[in-house]
Amino acid sequence: MPRLQLAPVARVAPILALSVALAGCAGLLDSDAPPASEWWLEPVTPAASVNRGMQSLALDLTVVPGLDTDRILNLGPQARLNHYAGAHWPDHLPEVLGSVLARSFEGAGWRSVTEGVRARSPDDCLLRLETRAFHGRVDADKVTRRVEVRFDGELVCGDDARRISTRQDIPVAENRIASIVAAFQAGLGASVNDLVGDMAP
């Protein structure tokens, strides 16, 4: 009975596939891309109290399209939205900021702070807050010189509804991710103080 012989292409294909796979692995190991790293934001101790007595606060935080990611973002010339290679927040931005702001507001005099819309008693307050900027600003030389942090929203307490907002433009000490994150932390601190001031009766 004649032996079945593999055609040359059939013999070469597995070897070629293995070579490509090994080359891909070598490329990953030799990559110049920085390793992935996570960066933390701390809650802020407000400089003042809201003096809201026994009222509770429900925080409904959203972000504008483009910011809902765990990557640390920058905005460059020609409105190009990009990210810092390998740099991530511990979770997507709405979850990170929601947690940090809720814990910060707890120290401002609210009886309790919860995240998300919920059934409220007439004495409770609702803060609808939109994150409109939370990114570095990159110039034409690809250098981050500042970060922008902006929140806009509405505080509703019973029949009282008021607009609240804050906009921060924080300089970056060095064009390094650690300095950029430090500027985000400073912008968050200034924002919390502004918002708490707007919440006072």
Sine and cosine of phi, psi and omega as CSV:
sin_phi,cos_phi,sin_psi,cos_psi,sin_omega,cos_omega
0.00,0.00,0.77,-0.63,-0.06,-1.00
-0.92,0.39,0.62,-0.78,0.03,-1.00
-0.97,0.26,0.61,-0.79,0.03,-1.00
-0.99,0.12,0.86,-0.51,-0.03,-1.00
-0.96,-0.28,0.68,-0.73,0.06,-1.00
-0.96,0.28,0.66,-0.75,0.09,-1.00
-0.93,0.37,0.44,-0.90,-0.03,-1.00
-0.81,0.59,-0.65,0.76,-0.02,-1.00
-0.90,0.44,-0.64,0.76,-0.02,-1.00
-0.91,0.43,-0.57,0.82,0.02,-1.00
-0.96,0.29,-0.58,0.82,-0.09,-1.00
-0.98,0.19,-0.53,0.85,-0.12,-0.99
-0.84,0.55,-0.75,0.66,0.00,-1.00
-0.88,0.47,-0.62,0.79,0.00,-1.00
-0.91,0.42,-0.66,0.75,0.00,-1.00
-0.90,0.43,-0.68,0.74,0.00,-1.00
-0.89,0.46,-0.67,0.75,0.02,-1.00
-0.90,0.43,-0.64,0.77,0.01,-1.00
-0.89,0.45,-0.68,0.73,0.01,-1.00
-0.89,0.45,-0.67,0.74,0.00,-1.00
-0.89,0.46,-0.70,0.71,0.00,-1.00
-0.91,0.42,-0.62,0.78,0.03,-1.00
-0.90,0.44,-0.62,0.78,0.03,-1.00
-0.90,0.44,-0.66,0.75,0.03,-1.00
-0.90,0.43,-0.67,0.74,0.03,-1.00
-0.88,0.47,-0.63,0.78,0.02,-1.00
-0.89,0.45,-0.62,0.79,0.03,-1.00
-0.92,0.40,-0.65,0.76,-0.03,-1.00
-0.94,0.34,-0.51,0.86,-0.05,-1.00
-0.99,-0.12,0.12,0.99,-0.10,-0.99
-0.88,0.47,0.59,-0.81,0.06,-1.00
-1.00,0.09,-0.11,0.99,-0.01,-1.00
-0.91,0.41,0.66,-0.75,0.01,-1.00
-0.92,0.38,0.49,-0.87,0.04,-1.00
-0.91,0.41,0.46,-0.89,0.01,-1.00
-0.91,0.41,0.65,-0.76,0.03,-1.00
-0.63,-0.78,0.54,-0.84,0.03,-1.00
-0.96,-0.29,0.59,-0.81,-0.05,-1.00
-0.82,-0.57,0.58,-0.81,-0.20,-0.98
-0.95,-0.33,0.58,-0.82,0.16,-0.99
-0.89,-0.46,0.74,-0.67,-0.03,-1.00
-1.00,-0.03,0.54,-0.84,0.19,-0.98
-0.87,0.50,0.40,-0.92,-0.07,-1.00
-0.94,-0.33,0.67,-0.74,0.13,-0.99
-1.00,0.04,0.93,-0.36,-0.06,-1.00
-0.88,0.47,0.52,-0.85,0.00,-1.00
-0.96,0.27,-0.34,0.94,-0.04,-1.00
-0.65,-0.76,0.15,-0.99,0.04,-1.00
-0.97,-0.23,0.47,-0.88,0.06,-1.00
-0.99,0.17,-0.25,0.97,-0.02,-1.00
0.80,0.60,0.76,0.66,-0.03,-1.00
-0.99,-0.17,0.21,0.98,0.07,-1.00
0.86,0.51,-0.85,-0.53,-0.07,-1.00
-0.98,-0.21,0.34,0.94,0.00,-1.00
-0.98,0.20,0.54,-0.84,0.10,-1.00
-0.97,-0.24,0.36,-0.93,-0.04,-1.00
-0.82,-0.58,0.76,-0.65,0.16,-0.99
-0.97,-0.25,0.80,-0.59,-0.03,-1.00
-0.97,-0.25,0.88,-0.47,0.05,-1.00
-0.93,-0.37,0.99,-0.11,-0.09,-1.00
-0.97,-0.24,0.74,-0.67,0.11,-0.99
-0.78,-0.62,0.20,-0.98,0.08,-1.00
-0.78,-0.63,0.46,-0.89,0.04,-1.00
-0.94,0.33,0.40,-0.92,0.02,-1.00
-0.81,0.59,0.67,-0.74,-0.02,-1.00
0.97,-0.25,-0.45,0.89,-0.02,-1.00
-1.00,-0.05,-0.15,0.99,-0.05,-1.00
-0.99,0.15,0.98,0.22,-0.02,-1.00
-0.43,-0.90,0.30,-0.95,0.10,-1.00
-1.00,-0.02,-0.07,1.00,0.03,-1.00
-0.97,0.23,0.52,-0.85,0.08,-1.00
-1.00,0.05,0.87,-0.50,-0.24,-0.97
-0.99,-0.17,0.38,-0.93,0.16,-0.99
-0.66,-0.75,0.41,-0.91,0.01,-1.00
-0.87,-0.49,0.84,-0.55,-0.08,-1.00
-0.95,-0.33,-0.16,-0.99,0.05,-1.00
-0.85,0.53,0.44,-0.90,-0.05,-1.00
0.86,0.51,0.46,0.89,0.08,-1.00
0.85,0.53,0.57,0.82,0.00,-1.00
-1.00,0.07,0.87,-0.49,0.02,-1.00
-1.00,0.00,0.81,-0.59,-0.07,-1.00
-0.65,-0.76,-0.11,-0.99,0.02,-1.00
-0.67,-0.74,0.37,-0.93,0.07,-1.00
-0.99,0.16,0.80,-0.60,-0.12,-0.99
-0.84,0.54,0.82,-0.58,0.09,-1.00
0.98,0.21,-0.05,1.00,-0.09,-1.00
-0.99,-0.16,0.82,-0.58,-0.07,-1.00
-0.73,-0.68,0.48,-0.88,0.27,-0.96
-0.99,0.16,0.26,-0.97,0.00,-1.00
-0.91,0.41,-0.34,0.94,0.01,-1.00
-0.44,-0.90,0.00,-1.00,0.06,-1.00
-0.89,0.46,0.47,-0.89,-0.15,-0.99
-0.82,0.57,-0.68,0.74,0.01,-1.00
-0.86,0.52,-0.63,0.78,0.00,-1.00
-0.94,0.34,-0.67,0.74,-0.01,-1.00
-0.90,0.44,-0.79,0.61,-0.04,-1.00
-0.93,0.38,-0.61,0.79,0.03,-1.00
-0.85,0.53,-0.71,0.71,0.00,-1.00
-0.92,0.39,-0.72,0.70,-0.03,-1.00
-0.90,0.43,-0.69,0.72,0.00,-1.00
-0.92,0.39,-0.67,0.74,0.01,-1.00
-0.86,0.51,-0.70,0.71,0.00,-1.00
-0.93,0.37,-0.55,0.83,0.04,-1.00
-0.92,0.38,-0.69,0.72,-0.02,-1.00
-0.93,0.38,-0.45,0.89,0.05,-1.00
-0.85,0.52,-0.54,0.84,-0.01,-1.00
-0.99,0.12,0.07,1.00,-0.06,-1.00
-0.98,-0.19,0.04,1.00,0.09,-1.00
0.92,-0.39,0.02,1.00,0.08,-1.00
-0.96,0.29,0.54,-0.84,0.07,-1.00
-0.88,0.47,-0.68,0.73,0.07,-1.00
-0.40,-0.92,0.39,-0.92,0.04,-1.00
-0.75,-0.66,0.80,-0.60,0.05,-1.00
-0.84,-0.55,0.43,-0.90,0.02,-1.00
-0.99,-0.14,0.63,-0.77,0.05,-1.00
1.00,-0.08,0.40,-0.91,0.02,-1.00
-0.96,0.29,0.67,-0.74,0.01,-1.00
-0.51,-0.86,0.19,-0.98,0.09,-1.00
-0.91,0.42,0.74,-0.67,-0.07,-1.00
-0.85,-0.53,0.53,-0.85,0.15,-0.99
-0.97,0.22,0.30,-0.95,-0.01,-1.00
-0.85,0.53,-0.40,0.92,-0.05,-1.00
-1.00,0.03,-0.19,0.98,-0.02,-1.00
-0.99,0.17,0.31,-0.95,0.02,-1.00
-0.89,-0.46,0.45,-0.89,0.05,-1.00
-0.83,-0.56,0.80,-0.61,0.07,-1.00
-0.93,-0.36,0.95,-0.31,0.12,-0.99
-1.00,-0.04,0.88,-0.48,-0.12,-0.99
-0.75,-0.67,0.76,-0.65,0.04,-1.00
-0.92,-0.39,0.76,-0.64,0.09,-1.00
-1.00,0.09,0.92,-0.38,-0.07,-1.00
-0.98,-0.19,-0.28,0.96,0.09,-1.00
-0.46,-0.89,0.72,-0.69,0.13,-0.99
-0.33,-0.94,0.95,0.32,-0.09,-1.00
-0.45,-0.89,0.36,-0.93,0.15,-0.99
-0.98,0.19,0.37,-0.93,0.07,-1.00
-0.93,-0.36,0.89,-0.46,-0.03,-1.00
-0.97,-0.23,0.75,-0.67,0.01,-1.00
-1.00,0.01,-0.08,-1.00,-0.06,-1.00
-0.90,0.44,-0.38,0.92,0.03,-1.00
-1.00,0.06,0.13,0.99,-0.01,-1.00
0.90,0.44,0.56,0.83,0.03,-1.00
-0.92,-0.39,0.73,-0.68,0.07,-1.00
-1.00,0.01,0.91,-0.41,-0.03,-1.00
-0.97,-0.25,-0.25,0.97,-0.02,-1.00
-0.35,-0.94,0.30,-0.95,0.15,-0.99
-0.85,-0.52,0.48,-0.88,0.01,-1.00
-0.90,-0.44,0.75,-0.66,0.04,-1.00
-0.76,-0.65,0.82,-0.57,-0.01,-1.00
-0.59,-0.81,0.76,-0.65,0.10,-1.00
-0.81,-0.59,0.66,-0.75,0.10,-1.00
-0.70,-0.72,0.61,-0.80,0.01,-1.00
-0.06,-1.00,-0.37,-0.93,-0.08,-1.00
-0.60,-0.80,0.70,-0.72,0.11,-0.99
-0.96,-0.29,0.82,-0.57,0.00,-1.00
-0.88,-0.47,0.88,-0.48,0.05,-1.00
-0.78,-0.63,0.98,-0.21,-0.07,-1.00
0.89,0.46,-0.83,-0.56,0.01,-1.00
-1.00,0.03,-0.07,1.00,-0.04,-1.00
-1.00,-0.06,0.87,-0.50,0.06,-1.00
-0.79,-0.61,0.75,-0.66,0.00,-1.00
-0.62,-0.78,0.52,-0.86,0.08,-1.00
-0.98,0.19,0.67,-0.74,0.12,-0.99
-0.74,-0.67,0.54,-0.84,-0.03,-1.00
-0.34,-0.94,0.33,-0.94,0.10,-1.00
-0.44,-0.90,0.59,-0.80,0.03,-1.00
-0.67,-0.75,0.84,-0.55,-0.05,-1.00
-0.86,-0.51,0.62,-0.78,0.05,-1.00
-0.77,-0.63,0.99,-0.14,-0.19,-0.98
-0.96,-0.28,0.81,-0.58,0.03,-1.00
-0.93,0.36,0.50,-0.87,0.03,-1.00
-0.97,-0.24,0.80,-0.61,-0.08,-1.00
-0.92,0.39,-0.67,0.74,-0.01,-1.00
-0.65,-0.76,0.43,-0.90,0.02,-1.00
-0.99,0.13,0.87,0.50,0.03,-1.00
-0.75,-0.67,0.50,-0.86,-0.09,-1.00
-0.89,0.46,-0.56,0.83,0.02,-1.00
-0.89,0.45,-0.64,0.77,0.02,-1.00
-0.95,0.33,-0.57,0.82,0.02,-1.00
-0.91,0.40,-0.70,0.71,0.04,-1.00
-0.90,0.43,-0.62,0.78,0.05,-1.00
-0.88,0.48,-0.59,0.81,0.05,-1.00
-0.93,0.37,-0.62,0.79,0.09,-1.00
-0.87,0.49,-0.67,0.74,0.01,-1.00
-0.89,0.45,-0.66,0.75,0.04,-1.00
-0.90,0.43,-0.65,0.76,0.03,-1.00
-0.91,0.42,-0.60,0.80,0.03,-1.00
-0.93,0.38,-0.65,0.76,0.03,-1.00
-0.88,0.47,-0.71,0.70,0.02,-1.00
-0.91,0.42,-0.59,0.80,0.01,-1.00
-0.91,0.42,-0.70,0.71,0.01,-1.00
-0.87,0.50,-0.69,0.73,0.01,-1.00
-0.90,0.45,-0.65,0.76,0.07,-1.00
-0.89,0.46,-0.73,0.69,-0.06,-1.00
-0.91,0.41,-0.67,0.74,0.01,-1.00
-0.89,0.46,-0.62,0.79,0.06,-1.00
-0.88,0.47,-0.63,0.78,0.02,-1.00
-0.94,0.33,-0.37,0.93,-0.05,-1.00
-0.99,0.13,-0.24,0.97,-0.07,-1.00
-0.88,0.48,0.59,-0.80,-0.02,-1.00
-0.86,0.50,0.00,0.00,0.00,0.00
